[in-house]
Amino acid sequence: MAQDQNMRLIRIYLKDASFESPATPGVFKIEAEPAIDLNIRVAVRQVSPENYEVELTGAVTARAEGETLFLCEAHQAGLFMARGFEAAELDRRLNVFCPKQLFPFLREAIASMTMRGGFAPVQISLVDFDKIYADRNKTAGQA
């Protein structure tokens, strides 16, 4: 274990966001409960020797009665400084700890956009980034 381990958040920012409701206003007549499809992705990019951009993307598609009600996507990012970690521990922190810090901001962005689009706000359930990371590493080990 390195003596001088340090990780800190430098900045959180919304990198990209989009909302599309291609069939409005007709979809507002639909009374059926929509089927919600959610996709969460984590991407890590080293921007300097000790700084990493972690981007958490949430994409939501809502469909009902054969219509697409809306498509909503947000890319919530953060700039993190990390120093003194072994490669495996750094990878785990960047893919688990950092997305956990970004998640509340992503959740709010998606809820806000869907509400502003005239729909009930989509409230994304908590995401288990530890499990996603473990599953990813288990799958990578089998490949």
N, C-alpha and C positions, 0 to 999 in steps of 0.2 A: 504494500500500500504506500503510495507516494505521500510524503509529508506535506507538500504544498498543493493539496487538491482544492480547487475553487471553481464553483460554477455560479454564475449569476445572470439574471435577466437584464439586458441593456434596454430593450424597447419591444413593445407589442404594437403591431400595426395591421390594418386591413389591407392586404395586397391586391385583391381583386374581388369583385362581387357582381353577380348578375341575377336578374329575375325576369322571367318571361312567362306570360300567360297568353298563349297563341289563340285561344278560342273565346276570349272575353268579348262581349259581356254575356254571351250565351251560357257559359259554364256556371254563372251565378244562379241559374234556374235549377241546377242539379241538386237534389236533396240527399242523394246517397252518400254514405260515409266514404271518403276517398281512400284508396289504397296508397300508402306512402312507401316509397322506395328510397332508402338512405344509403349513401356510400361515403365512407370516411377514409381518407388517405393521409399519410404522413410522408413528407419529403424533407431530407436534410441536405444542406449544401454548405460546405466550408467556404467562408468568404475571406478569411485571413488565418494565420497560424493558430490563433486562439478563439476566433469568432465563427459562429455557425448560425446560419439562418435555418429555422425549422418552420415548415409550412404545413399547416393543418387544413385540409380541404374537406368541406362537407357539401355534398350534392344531394338535393332532395327533388324527387319527382312525385307529383300527386296525380292520380288518375281515378276517374269514376265514370261509369256508364259509357265506356269506350272513348272518353275524351281525356285529353291531358289538361288538367286544371292549371298546373303551373310547374315550372322548372326553376329551381333556385340553387345557386352555387355561391359559396363564399370561400375565400382563401385567406385564412387568418395566419399571420406570420409573427415570428418573434426572432430577435437577434439575441443570442446567448453567448457569453464568454465562458469557456471551459479550459481549465489548466490543471495539469498534473494527474490525469486519469490514464490508466491503461486502456488500450484500444477497446476491449470488450466492455469495460465499465462505461467508457465514454459513449459507445454505441447504445447501450441500454439507457443511459441518461437522456441522450438526444431523442430517442424514440419512445420513451415512456414518461420521464419527468417533464420534459419540455412540452409535449402535447397536452399533458394534464394542466399546465399553466395556461395554454392557449384555448382550451376547450370552452370555458365559460364565455369567452369573447366570441367564438364561432357560434355557439348556441344562441347568444343574443342577436347576432347579425342575422341569422336565418329566421329567428322568430320575428324580428323587426321587419325584414323584407316581405315575409309572407303576409304579415298583418297589413303592411302598407299596400300590398297587392290586392287587398279586399277579402282575404281569407283568414280563417282562424290561425293564430300564430302556431307554427310547428315548434313543439317543445321536444328537442332531442333528448332522449334518455341518456344517462351517464354511460360513458364508454370505458370499458376495461382495457386500458392501453397495456397493462402488464400481460394480460392474456393474449392480446393481439401480437405482442412482441414474442412471447413464448411460442405461440403457434407458428409465427413466421420463421423463427429459428429452428423449430422442430421440422417444418416442411423443408427448409433449406438444407438441413442435415440429411434428409432422406433423398435429396436430389442427386 
